[in-house]
Amino acid sequence: MALEKVTALPSGLKPGPPYPDWLNRADNAWELTAAAMVGLQSVPGLVILYGSMVKKKWAVNSAFMALYAFASVLICWVLWGHRMSFGTDMTAILAKPNEAMSQKYLLGQYKEYFLPNADYVLYQFAFAAITVILLAGSLLGRMNFYAWMLFVPLWLTLSYTVGVHTIWGSGFLETRGIIDFSGGYVIHLSSGVAGFTAAYWVGPRLSHDRQHFPPNNKIHMLGGAGFLWMGWSGFNGGSPISAGLITSLALLNTHLCTATSVLVWLSMDLIYYKKSSVIGAVQGMITGLVCITPAAGIVDTWAAMLMGVMSGSIPWYTMMILHKKLAFFQKVDDTLGVFHTHAVAGILGGLLSGIFAKPNLLRDFYGSGTISYGPGFLYGLIEGKKLEGFYQLLYQLAGAAFITVWNAVVTSLICILVSRVVALRMDEEDLEVGDDAVHGEEAYALWGDGERHPPPLRFNMTPKIPSFCRRH
């Protein structure tokens, strides 16, 4: 009798009509928290980071591109995007489009996990939104906002959903056992490649902007970077879809790799340029976060630190040395270097996952179902499973190749399609002026700087109808 009293659940924790017996309220609370943290990475995180990391005249436009994408992606995601990614298979690379809005679907159990579908829809929306916003980092300072409004839903539908389904949603790469813990390929490689490709089609900034593009507020830039770093606790911590042991390891590895990457990037700057750079520290932070993402919960902490060393040095070399030497990189104006911080670091993390993935951690994360994962190549050598480890590394290479090619081709087609409707790049006159010409607003209106007579343009201007809306 005493034992029954000790083990009896409080009335608020007992299963009942509002709380089905499959619902674990700890897992539910953590997944909702993780989704909110990933959302905060975008709004306000990347809104602040983009708005402060660009030249003053582009602060409003850059921040607004992020805010618009966040809102637009949510509508597309619940109407068709989520089920296209995680629904019933239609092909090996895509599921059938369907809405994710009915109470029956949203409040039903998500697979074998102890939380409702609504949690996972929200969490994956936050992933989808940040992917598009990261892509925008390559296009800041010249893309026509109307073109961006068309580009976002098209790219989400035709490119992002394919990457998600193939790697996470029972597509052909997932059935092969590719490892991508939290989106090194799905999110970062795809945004880096797509951003670089779109930057090619949009064209460069004005020459003097490209040569002189200082951040307008480095303190705010660090604040936005802080949202990004701390928000990554939800980014990688939400992938196990539970508040368990793998989640704890994933969070520790995430921050350990990132801190190591920052220090290595700063060391490279000091050795090569004799000065430490705040912007360099932010870039090193991002590459560390990206590199650990595909491996966060399935590698040991020593491997996470080693990945931090590599993420702070290899993307540094491609961005600071190769980028300035190769005509290929010089031809494309990647405003914030998204190709290096996300594509290069994403591929690096994906390949290192195929090397350092630990067998018992893979089993804990993926389970022991019909799909075989790993071991990583290193543990294949240690445990006498060289062939399995080699195949895992090959699958990681194949996944990187597919995501790269798909995003390059589809992003090019989308840019060509959008360019037939509205110009991808702003007019030269608007490029000279910046925010005031594009939105009729400026970021800073300090006394004597922003005070204009007559009153600001937006209060007395006639609405300007986009050219593609006019009758010809």
C-alpha positions as CSV (number, residue, x, y, z in Angstrom):
1,M,0.0,0.0,0.0
2,A,2.8,2.3,0.9
3,L,4.5,1.5,-2.4
4,E,1.4,2.4,-4.3
5,K,1.3,5.8,-2.6
6,V,4.9,6.5,-3.5
7,T,4.6,5.5,-7.2
8,A,1.2,7.0,-7.8
9,L,1.2,9.9,-10.3
10,P,-0.1,13.3,-9.3
11,S,-3.5,14.0,-10.8
12,G,-2.1,16.5,-13.2
13,L,0.2,13.9,-14.7
14,K,-2.3,11.1,-15.1
15,P,-3.5,10.1,-18.6
16,G,-6.9,11.4,-19.4
17,P,-9.1,13.0,-22.1
18,P,-6.8,16.1,-22.6
19,Y,-3.7,13.9,-22.2
20,P,-3.6,10.6,-24.2
21,D,-1.6,7.8,-22.8
22,W,1.0,8.1,-25.5
23,L,1.8,11.7,-24.7
24,N,5.1,12.3,-22.7
25,R,4.7,15.9,-21.4
26,A,8.5,16.3,-20.9
27,D,9.2,15.4,-24.5
28,N,6.3,17.5,-25.6
29,A,7.5,20.5,-23.7
30,W,11.1,20.1,-24.9
31,E,10.1,19.8,-28.5
32,L,8.0,22.9,-28.3
33,T,10.9,24.8,-26.6
34,A,13.3,23.6,-29.3
35,A,11.0,24.7,-32.1
36,A,10.7,28.2,-30.4
37,M,14.5,28.4,-30.1
38,V,15.0,27.6,-33.8
39,G,12.4,30.2,-34.6
40,L,14.2,32.8,-32.5
41,Q,17.3,32.1,-34.5
42,S,15.5,33.5,-37.5
43,V,13.3,36.1,-35.9
44,P,14.9,38.1,-34.3
45,G,18.3,36.4,-34.7
46,L,19.0,36.6,-38.4
47,V,16.9,39.7,-38.8
48,I,19.3,41.5,-36.5
49,L,22.4,39.8,-37.9
50,Y,21.5,40.6,-41.5
51,G,20.3,44.1,-40.7
52,S,23.5,45.0,-38.9
53,M,26.1,43.0,-40.9
54,V,25.4,44.9,-44.1
55,K,26.1,48.5,-45.3
56,K,23.8,51.0,-43.6
57,K,21.8,51.7,-46.8
58,W,20.7,48.1,-47.0
59,A,19.9,47.4,-43.3
60,V,16.1,47.6,-43.7
61,N,16.0,45.6,-46.9
62,S,18.2,42.8,-45.6
63,A,16.2,42.4,-42.4
64,F,12.9,42.6,-44.2
65,M,14.0,39.8,-46.6
66,A,14.4,37.5,-43.6
67,L,11.1,38.6,-42.0
68,Y,9.2,38.1,-45.2
69,A,10.7,34.6,-45.7
70,F,9.8,33.5,-42.2
71,A,6.1,34.4,-42.7
72,S,5.8,33.1,-46.2
73,V,7.4,29.7,-45.4
74,L,5.0,29.1,-42.6
75,I,1.9,29.5,-44.9
76,C,3.5,27.2,-47.6
77,W,4.6,24.7,-45.0
78,V,1.3,24.0,-43.5
79,L,-0.6,24.1,-46.8
80,W,1.6,21.6,-48.7
81,G,5.3,21.7,-47.7
82,H,5.3,19.5,-44.6
83,R,3.4,16.6,-46.1
84,M,5.4,16.9,-49.4
85,S,8.5,16.3,-47.2
86,F,7.2,13.8,-44.6
87,G,4.0,12.4,-46.1
88,T,3.1,9.4,-48.1
89,D,5.8,8.6,-50.7
90,M,5.0,9.7,-54.3
91,T,8.4,9.1,-55.7
92,A,11.9,8.3,-54.3
93,I,12.5,12.0,-53.8
94,L,9.1,13.5,-53.0
95,A,5.9,12.7,-51.0
96,K,2.4,13.6,-52.0
97,P,1.4,17.3,-51.3
98,N,-1.3,17.7,-48.6
99,E,-2.2,20.1,-45.9
100,A,-1.1,19.8,-42.3
101,M,-3.9,21.8,-40.7
102,S,-6.6,19.3,-39.6
103,Q,-7.1,18.6,-35.9
104,K,-7.1,14.9,-36.6
105,Y,-3.7,15.1,-38.1
106,L,-2.1,17.7,-35.8
107,L,-3.2,16.1,-32.5
108,G,-2.4,12.5,-33.6
109,Q,0.7,10.8,-32.4
110,Y,3.9,11.4,-34.4
111,K,5.1,8.0,-35.5
112,E,6.4,6.0,-32.4
113,Y,7.3,9.2,-30.5
114,F,5.5,10.5,-27.5
115,L,4.3,13.8,-28.8
116,P,1.7,15.1,-31.3
117,N,2.3,15.8,-35.0
118,A,1.7,19.5,-34.3
119,D,5.1,19.7,-32.5
120,Y,6.9,18.2,-35.4
121,V,5.2,20.4,-38.0
122,L,6.2,23.5,-36.0
123,Y,9.8,22.3,-35.5
124,Q,10.3,21.4,-39.1
125,F,8.7,24.7,-40.2
126,A,11.4,26.5,-38.2
127,F,14.0,24.5,-40.0
128,A,12.5,25.3,-43.4
129,A,12.3,29.0,-42.6
130,I,15.9,29.3,-41.5
131,T,17.1,27.5,-44.6
132,V,15.5,30.0,-46.9
133,I,16.8,32.9,-44.7
134,L,20.3,31.5,-44.7
135,L,20.1,31.4,-48.5
136,A,19.2,35.1,-48.6
137,G,22.6,35.9,-47.1
138,S,24.1,35.4,-50.5
139,L,21.7,37.9,-52.2
140,L,21.7,40.9,-49.9
141,G,22.3,44.3,-51.3
142,R,20.8,44.0,-54.7
143,M,18.0,41.4,-55.2
144,N,14.6,42.8,-56.3
145,F,12.3,42.4,-53.3
146,Y,9.4,41.4,-55.6
147,A,11.6,38.7,-57.1
148,W,12.4,37.5,-53.6
149,M,8.7,37.3,-52.8
150,L,8.2,34.9,-55.8
151,F,11.5,33.0,-55.2
152,V,10.8,31.9,-51.6
153,P,7.7,29.7,-52.1
154,L,9.0,28.3,-55.4
155,W,12.3,27.3,-53.9
156,L,10.7,25.8,-50.8
157,T,8.4,23.7,-52.9
158,L,10.7,22.6,-55.6
159,S,14.0,22.3,-53.9
160,Y,13.9,22.2,-50.1
161,T,11.1,19.6,-49.8
162,V,13.1,17.2,-52.1
163,G,16.2,17.4,-49.9
164,V,14.1,16.8,-46.8
165,H,12.2,13.8,-48.2
166,T,15.3,12.1,-49.6
167,I,17.3,12.3,-46.4
168,W,14.7,12.4,-43.6
169,G,11.3,11.5,-45.1
170,S,11.8,7.9,-46.3
171,G,13.4,8.9,-49.6
172,F,16.1,6.9,-51.4
173,L,19.0,8.4,-49.4
174,E,17.4,7.7,-46.0
175,T,16.8,4.1,-47.0
176,R,20.5,3.7,-47.8
177,G,21.4,4.8,-44.2
178,I,22.8,8.3,-44.8
179,I,23.7,10.1,-41.6
180,D,22.4,13.7,-41.1
181,F,21.6,14.2,-37.4
182,S,20.1,17.7,-37.7
183,G,20.5,19.1,-41.2
184,G,24.1,19.5,-42.3
185,Y,23.0,18.5,-45.8
186,V,19.3,19.2,-45.7
187,I,19.6,22.7,-44.4
188,H,23.2,24.0,-44.7
189,L,24.6,22.4,-47.8
190,S,21.3,23.2,-49.7
191,S,21.2,26.8,-48.5
192,G,24.9,27.3,-49.4
193,V,24.7,25.9,-52.8
194,A,21.3,27.5,-53.7
195,G,22.5,30.9,-52.4
196,F,25.6,30.8,-54.4
197,T,23.7,29.7,-57.5
198,A,21.0,32.4,-57.1
199,A,23.8,35.0,-56.6
200,Y,25.2,34.0,-60.0
201,W,21.8,34.6,-61.7
202,V,20.9,37.8,-59.8
203,G,24.2,39.4,-60.5
204,P,26.6,41.4,-58.3
205,R,26.2,44.4,-56.2
206,L,27.4,47.8,-57.4
207,S,31.2,47.8,-57.8
208,H,31.8,50.2,-54.9
209,D,29.4,48.4,-52.7
210,R,31.2,45.1,-53.3
211,Q,34.5,46.7,-52.5
212,H,33.4,48.6,-49.4
213,F,30.5,46.9,-47.5
214,P,31.2,47.5,-43.8
215,P,28.7,46.3,-41.1
216,N,26.6,49.3,-39.9
217,N,26.5,48.0,-36.3
218,K,28.9,45.4,-35.1
219,I,27.4,45.3,-31.6
220,H,24.0,44.4,-32.9
221,M,25.8,41.9,-35.2
222,L,27.1,40.2,-32.2
223,G,23.7,40.2,-30.6
224,G,22.2,38.5,-33.7
225,A,25.1,36.0,-33.7
226,G,24.3,35.3,-30.0
227,F,20.7,34.4,-30.9
228,L,22.0,32.1,-33.6
229,W,24.5,30.3,-31.3
230,M,22.2,29.9,-28.3
231,G,19.3,29.0,-30.5
232,W,21.3,26.1,-31.9
233,S,20.6,24.3,-28.6
234,G,17.1,23.8,-30.0
235,F,18.3,23.3,-33.5
236,N,20.4,20.2,-32.7
237,G,18.6,19.4,-29.4
238,G,15.2,19.0,-31.0
239,S,16.3,16.3,-33.5
240,P,16.1,13.3,-31.2
241,I,12.4,14.3,-30.6
242,S,12.7,13.6,-26.9
243,A,14.4,14.9,-23.8
244,G,16.8,12.0,-23.5
245,L,20.5,11.1,-23.3
246,I,21.2,11.8,-27.0
247,T,19.8,15.2,-26.6
248,S,22.2,16.0,-23.7
249,L,25.2,14.8,-25.7
250,A,24.0,16.7,-28.8
251,L,23.9,20.0,-26.9
252,L,27.3,19.6,-25.3
253,N,28.9,18.6,-28.6
254,T,27.3,21.6,-30.4
255,H,28.7,24.2,-28.1
256,L,32.1,22.5,-27.7
257,C,32.6,22.3,-31.5
258,T,31.5,25.9,-31.9
259,A,33.8,27.3,-29.2
260,T,36.7,25.4,-30.7
261,S,35.9,26.7,-34.2
262,V,35.8,30.3,-33.0
263,L,39.2,30.0,-31.3
264,V,40.8,28.3,-34.4
265,W,39.3,30.9,-36.8
266,L,40.7,33.7,-34.6
267,S,44.0,32.0,-34.4
268,M,44.1,31.8,-38.2
269,D,43.3,35.5,-38.5
270,L,46.1,36.3,-36.0
271,I,48.7,34.2,-37.8
272,Y,47.8,35.4,-41.3
273,Y,46.6,39.0,-40.7
274,K,48.2,39.8,-37.3
275,K,44.8,41.0,-36.0
276,S,41.8,39.3,-34.5
277,S,38.5,40.1,-36.3
278,V,35.0,40.3,-34.8
279,I,33.5,39.4,-38.2
280,G,35.9,36.5,-38.3
281,A,34.8,35.3,-34.9
282,V,31.2,35.3,-36.1
283,Q,32.1,33.4,-39.3
284,G,34.0,30.8,-37.2
285,M,31.0,30.5,-34.9
286,I,28.8,29.8,-37.8
287,T,31.1,27.2,-39.4
288,G,31.4,25.4,-36.1
289,L,27.6,25.3,-35.6
290,V,27.1,24.1,-39.2
291,C,29.9,21.4,-39.1
292,I,28.6,19.7,-35.9
293,T,25.0,19.7,-37.0
294,P,25.0,16.4,-39.0
295,A,26.9,14.7,-36.2
296,A,25.9,16.4,-32.9
297,G,24.4,13.4,-31.1
298,I,26.3,10.5,-32.7
299,V,29.9,11.4,-32.1
300,D,32.1,11.5,-28.9
301,T,33.1,14.9,-27.5
302,W,36.7,14.5,-28.6
303,A,35.5,14.1,-32.1
304,A,33.3,17.2,-31.7
305,M,36.4,19.2,-30.7
306,L,38.4,17.8,-33.7
307,M,35.5,18.8,-36.0
308,G,35.7,22.3,-34.4
309,V,39.4,22.5,-35.4
310,M,38.6,21.5,-38.9
311,S,35.5,23.8,-39.2
312,G,37.6,26.7,-38.0
313,S,40.4,26.1,-40.5
314,I,39.1,24.6,-43.7
315,P,36.3,27.1,-44.4
316,W,38.7,29.8,-43.3
317,Y,41.0,28.7,-46.0
318,T,38.4,28.5,-48.7
319,M,36.9,31.9,-47.8
320,M,40.1,33.9,-47.0
321,I,42.5,32.4,-49.4
322,L,40.9,30.4,-52.2
323,H,38.0,32.9,-52.7
324,K,40.5,35.6,-53.5
325,K,42.6,33.5,-55.8
326,L,40.0,31.7,-57.9
327,A,38.2,33.5,-60.7
328,F,35.2,31.2,-60.2
329,F,34.6,32.6,-56.7
330,Q,35.3,36.2,-57.8
331,K,32.8,36.0,-60.6
332,V,29.9,35.3,-58.2
333,D,29.0,37.9,-55.6
334,D,28.1,35.9,-52.4
335,T,27.4,38.8,-50.1
336,L,28.0,37.1,-46.7
337,G,30.0,34.2,-47.9
338,V,27.2,31.7,-47.4
339,F,28.9,29.1,-49.7
340,H,31.9,28.9,-47.4
341,T,30.1,29.1,-44.0
342,H,27.3,26.7,-45.0
343,A,28.1,24.6,-48.1
344,V,31.7,24.0,-47.3
345,A,31.1,23.5,-43.6
346,G,28.0,21.4,-44.3
347,I,29.9,19.0,-46.6
348,L,32.8,18.9,-44.1
349,G,30.4,18.0,-41.2
350,G,28.6,15.4,-43.3
351,L,31.8,13.6,-44.3
352,L,33.2,13.7,-40.8
353,S,30.0,12.2,-39.6
354,G,30.7,9.3,-41.9
355,I,34.1,8.9,-40.2
356,F,33.4,9.5,-36.5
357,A,29.9,8.2,-36.1
358,K,29.9,5.8,-33.1
359,P,27.9,2.6,-33.5
360,N,26.2,2.6,-30.1
361,L,25.2,6.3,-30.5
362,L,23.8,5.5,-34.0
363,R,21.7,2.7,-32.5
364,D,20.4,5.0,-29.7
365,F,19.4,7.7,-32.2
366,Y,18.2,5.8,-35.2
367,G,17.0,2.6,-33.4
368,S,17.6,-0.9,-34.6
369,G,15.1,-1.0,-37.5
370,T,15.5,-2.3,-41.1
371,I,17.8,0.5,-42.2
372,S,21.5,0.0,-41.3
373,Y,23.5,3.0,-40.2
374,G,27.3,3.1,-39.9
375,P,29.6,2.5,-38.3
376,G,31.7,5.5,-39.1
377,F,34.8,4.7,-41.1
378,L,37.0,5.1,-38.1
379,Y,35.0,2.6,-36.0
380,G,34.8,0.3,-39.0
381,L,38.6,0.0,-38.9
382,I,38.6,-0.4,-35.1
383,E,35.9,-3.1,-35.0
384,G,36.9,-5.0,-38.1
385,K,34.0,-3.7,-40.2
386,K,36.1,-1.9,-42.8
387,L,33.6,-2.5,-45.7
388,E,30.6,-1.2,-43.7
389,G,32.5,1.9,-42.6
390,F,33.7,2.5,-46.2
391,Y,30.2,2.2,-47.5
392,Q,28.9,4.7,-44.9
393,L,31.5,7.2,-46.2
394,L,30.4,6.6,-49.7
395,Y,26.8,7.2,-48.8
396,Q,27.8,10.5,-47.2
397,L,29.6,11.5,-50.4
398,A,26.6,10.4,-52.6
399,G,24.2,12.5,-50.4
400,A,26.4,15.6,-50.7
401,A,26.6,15.1,-54.5
402,F,22.8,14.8,-54.9
403,I,21.9,17.8,-52.7
404,T,24.5,19.9,-54.5
405,V,23.4,19.0,-58.0
406,W,19.7,19.2,-57.2
407,N,19.9,22.6,-55.6
408,A,22.2,24.0,-58.4
409,V,19.9,22.9,-61.2
410,V,16.5,23.6,-59.6
411,T,17.6,27.0,-58.2
412,S,18.8,28.0,-61.7
413,L,15.5,27.0,-63.2
414,I,13.6,29.0,-60.6
415,C,15.7,32.1,-61.1
416,I,15.2,31.8,-64.9
417,L,11.4,31.4,-64.4
418,V,11.2,34.4,-61.9
419,S,13.3,36.6,-64.3
420,R,10.6,36.1,-66.9
421,V,8.1,37.7,-64.6
422,V,10.1,40.4,-62.8
423,A,13.7,41.5,-62.8
424,L,15.9,39.6,-60.4
425,R,18.2,42.6,-59.7
426,M,17.1,46.1,-58.7
427,D,17.4,49.1,-61.0
428,E,20.8,50.9,-60.9
429,E,19.1,54.0,-59.4
430,D,17.7,52.0,-56.5
431,L,21.0,50.2,-56.0
432,E,22.7,53.6,-55.5
433,V,20.1,54.8,-52.9
434,G,19.3,51.7,-51.1
435,D,16.5,51.2,-48.5
436,D,14.8,54.6,-49.1
437,A,14.4,53.9,-52.8
438,V,13.2,50.3,-52.2
439,H,10.9,50.6,-49.2
440,G,10.7,54.4,-48.5
441,E,12.3,53.8,-45.1
442,E,15.7,54.0,-43.5
443,A,17.2,52.1,-40.6
444,Y,18.5,55.1,-38.6
445,A,16.8,58.4,-38.2
446,L,19.1,60.2,-35.8
447,W,18.9,64.0,-35.4
448,G,20.6,65.6,-38.4
449,D,20.9,62.2,-40.1
450,G,17.6,61.0,-41.5
451,E,15.7,64.2,-40.8
452,R,14.3,65.3,-44.1
453,H,12.1,68.1,-45.5
454,P,9.5,67.4,-46.7
455,P,8.5,64.5,-44.4
456,P,9.8,61.0,-45.2
457,L,9.0,59.6,-48.7
458,R,6.6,56.9,-47.6
459,F,4.1,59.4,-46.1
460,N,3.6,61.4,-49.2
461,M,4.4,59.1,-52.1
462,T,2.0,57.6,-54.6
463,P,2.1,53.8,-54.3
464,K,4.5,52.4,-56.9
465,I,3.0,49.4,-58.7
466,P,5.6,46.8,-59.7
467,S,6.2,46.6,-63.4
468,F,5.0,43.0,-63.6
469,C,1.6,44.2,-62.4
470,R,1.1,46.9,-65.0
471,R,-0.9,46.4,-68.1
472,H,1.2,46.5,-71.2
